[in-house]
Amino acid sequence: MSTLLAAVSAASQQLASVAADPAPSGVPDVGGGEAPPGADGLLTVLKWVAWSVTALCVAGIFGVAARMAVDHSRGGGREHVKGLGFVLGACVLVGSASGVVGALV
């Protein structure tokens, strides 16, 4: 029983010392820093990926439009709204990616 009381007493002292320390205020300023070696190559690859994904989004819209036109000539076409929603959602994600990353960094 005395070891339990000693452990509780030691834990309460540690908690009191932690509670006495002031909490850091705000986000720490890490500075601008400098890019690591090879960062230019990484940025080139990211630009290629961004260009490719944008081209795929445009191709996706064209693809959904073509399927809708073909099905409309057959008397259908309403079920493609879901596909268009997914493609437009991807376009919104691609368009907002740099803004989201910029806001986080």
C-alpha positions as CSV (number, residue, x, y, z in Angstrom):
1,M,0.0,0.0,0.0
2,S,2.8,2.4,0.8
3,T,4.4,1.8,-2.6
4,L,1.1,2.7,-4.3
5,L,0.9,5.9,-2.3
6,A,4.5,6.7,-3.1
7,A,3.9,6.1,-6.8
8,V,0.7,8.3,-6.7
9,S,2.7,11.0,-4.9
10,A,5.5,10.9,-7.5
11,A,3.0,11.1,-10.3
12,S,1.2,14.0,-8.8
13,Q,4.5,15.9,-8.4
14,Q,5.4,15.3,-12.0
15,L,1.9,16.4,-13.2
16,A,2.2,19.6,-11.1
17,S,5.6,20.4,-12.7
18,V,4.2,19.8,-16.2
19,A,1.1,22.0,-15.4
20,A,3.4,24.8,-14.1
21,D,5.3,25.1,-17.4
22,P,3.8,27.7,-19.7
23,A,2.3,26.3,-22.9
24,P,3.9,27.6,-26.2
25,S,1.8,30.3,-27.7
26,G,1.1,30.2,-31.4
27,V,2.8,28.4,-34.2
28,P,6.6,28.4,-34.1
29,D,8.4,30.4,-36.8
30,V,10.6,27.9,-38.7
31,G,11.8,30.5,-41.1
32,G,12.0,30.3,-44.9
33,G,14.8,27.8,-45.0
34,E,16.4,26.7,-48.2
35,A,15.5,24.0,-50.6
36,P,17.5,20.8,-50.4
37,P,19.7,19.7,-53.3
38,G,17.7,18.3,-56.1
39,A,14.6,20.2,-55.3
40,D,14.5,21.7,-58.9
41,G,14.0,18.2,-60.3
42,L,11.2,17.5,-57.8
43,L,9.5,20.7,-58.8
44,T,9.8,19.8,-62.5
45,V,8.2,16.4,-61.8
46,L,5.4,18.0,-59.8
47,K,4.7,20.5,-62.6
48,W,4.5,17.6,-65.1
49,V,2.1,15.7,-62.8
50,A,-0.1,18.8,-62.3
51,W,-0.2,19.3,-66.1
52,S,-1.0,15.6,-66.7
53,V,-3.8,15.5,-64.1
54,T,-5.3,18.7,-65.6
55,A,-5.2,17.2,-69.0
56,L,-6.9,14.0,-67.6
57,C,-9.6,16.1,-66.0
58,V,-10.4,17.8,-69.4
59,A,-10.3,14.4,-71.1
60,G,-12.7,13.1,-68.4
61,I,-15.2,15.8,-69.1
62,F,-14.9,15.1,-72.8
63,G,-15.4,11.4,-72.2
64,V,-18.5,11.9,-70.1
65,A,-19.9,14.4,-72.7
66,A,-19.3,11.8,-75.5
67,R,-21.0,9.0,-73.5
68,M,-23.9,11.3,-72.8
69,A,-24.3,12.3,-76.5
70,V,-24.2,8.6,-77.6
71,D,-26.7,7.6,-75.0
72,H,-28.9,10.6,-75.7
73,S,-29.2,9.5,-79.3
74,R,-30.4,6.1,-78.0
75,G,-32.9,7.7,-75.6
76,G,-30.9,7.7,-72.3
77,G,-28.3,9.8,-70.7
78,R,-29.5,10.6,-67.2
79,E,-27.2,8.1,-65.4
80,H,-24.1,10.0,-66.6
81,V,-24.7,12.8,-64.1
82,K,-23.0,10.8,-61.4
83,G,-19.9,10.3,-63.6
84,L,-19.9,14.0,-64.4
85,G,-20.1,14.8,-60.7
86,F,-17.0,12.6,-60.0
87,V,-15.1,14.3,-62.8
88,L,-16.0,17.8,-61.7
89,G,-15.1,16.8,-58.1
90,A,-11.7,15.8,-59.4
91,C,-11.3,19.1,-61.2
92,V,-12.1,21.0,-58.1
93,L,-9.5,19.0,-56.1
94,V,-6.9,19.6,-58.8
95,G,-7.7,23.3,-58.9
96,S,-7.6,23.8,-55.2
97,A,-4.5,21.6,-54.5
98,S,-2.0,24.4,-54.6
99,G,-4.2,26.7,-52.6
100,V,-4.7,24.1,-49.8
101,V,-1.0,23.4,-49.7
102,G,-0.2,27.1,-49.7
103,A,-2.6,27.6,-46.7
104,L,-1.0,24.8,-44.8
105,V,2.6,25.8,-45.4
